[in-house]
Each structure stands twice: as structure tokens, then as C-alpha cells.
Amino acid sequence: MIKLEKFNNQEFEKYLDFMIPNYAKEISSNYTLSLDKAIEESEMMMKGIFSNGLSTEGQFLYNIWDTDEKTKIGILWYSVNTEIDRAYLYHIYIEEAYRKKGYGTRVLEELQIIVKELGMNSLALSVFGSNDAAVNLYKKLGYTTSSISMHKII
């Protein structure tokens, strides 16, 4: 069984230390941007989204726990926009040792219940085209493509 536990401020700072360079690597490799520029972009994005840190309205960060094993197995970050009744999945991260064991599916199913209870009528996300495992998981759970972003190296 999984349990979601809200981040505290120390966990939030640690997450930023992880997320900013991690996302920058993805930006750099997917958009042929220098790592330095990608880090700048990642920092600006995170500071913009979390303008009031963990107190930023509509942003939710959780540790994912396996209650049977009493082990933290990942992280979930999503937002809700009540003006358009839509939630947005920013990041689901399952620790390497726990991947391909159904945790991603269970977390996404739980998230769907949570956002529906919050009055949202849809859950959106973006995924890098090179992340086949995530694309396959989302398709398996009924997500459909609503837009495609493409680029060409010239």
C-alpha cells in the first residue's frame, strides 16, 4: 500500500537541489541547450512556480511511501488550477530499486482520486519524447496525446 506524506521545508530544499540539475539535464539533452543555460532555465522555472516556497497556493509536493515496507520510494509533485478545473502532474519519481513494480501506476491512480475529490475534471502532464517508460505508463492508464512539441537540430 502507498501513502503520500507532505514535504517539510528541509525536504523541499533538498528536492530543489535534486530537481534543478536533473531537469536541466533533460532540457539540455532534449533541446540541445548548453547545461549552463539549462540550469538557468530550470532555476527560473522552479523559483517561478514555487514563488512562496512550499506555501505556494496550488502546488503539492509529497514523499511516496510503501507502508508495508515502511520505505520512502519516491516523490510526487502536482498542481491544481481551480479556474479551469485541471490538475497538472509535474513530476513523479520512483526510486530505481522500486521501478517496474507497479508503484507508478498506483500513485497515478491515487492522484486521480485526489484531484477528482478537489473538483478537478482533468489531469494533464508533459513527458519528454525520449522517456519511453513514462509514455507507455501514461498510455496504459488512458492518457491521450493533446499536443506534440518537436524540434530539429540544424
Rosetta blueprint (number, residue, H / E / L):
1 M L
2 I E
3 K E
4 L E
5 E E
6 K E
7 F L
8 N L
9 N H
10 Q H
11 E H
12 F H
13 E H
14 K H
15 Y H
16 L H
17 D H
18 F H
19 M H
20 I H
21 P H
22 N H
23 Y H
24 A H
25 K H
26 E H
27 I H
28 S H
29 S H
30 N H
31 Y H
32 T L
33 L L
34 S L
35 L H
36 D H
37 K H
38 A H
39 I H
40 E H
41 E H
42 S H
43 E H
44 M H
45 M H
46 M H
47 K H
48 G H
49 I H
50 F L
51 S L
52 N L
53 G H
54 L H
55 S H
56 T L
57 E L
58 G L
59 Q E
60 F E
61 L E
62 Y E
63 N E
64 I E
65 W E
66 D E
67 T L
68 D L
69 E L
70 K L
71 T E
72 K E
73 I E
74 G E
75 I E
76 L E
77 W E
78 Y E
79 S E
80 V E
81 N E
82 T L
83 E L
84 I L
85 D L
86 R E
87 A E
88 Y E
89 L E
90 Y E
91 H E
92 I E
93 Y E
94 I E
95 E L
96 E H
97 A H
98 Y H
99 R L
100 K L
101 K L
102 G L
103 Y H
104 G H
105 T H
106 R H
107 V H
108 L H
109 E H
110 E H
111 L H
112 Q H
113 I H
114 I H
115 V H
116 K H
117 E H
118 L L
119 G L
120 M L
121 N L
122 S E
123 L E
124 A E
125 L E
126 S L
127 V L
128 F L
129 G L
130 S L
131 N L
132 D H
133 A H
134 A H
135 V H
136 N H
137 L H
138 Y H
139 K H
140 K H
141 L L
142 G L
143 Y L
144 T L
145 T L
146 S L
147 S L
148 I L
149 S L
150 M L
151 H L
152 K L
153 I L
154 I L
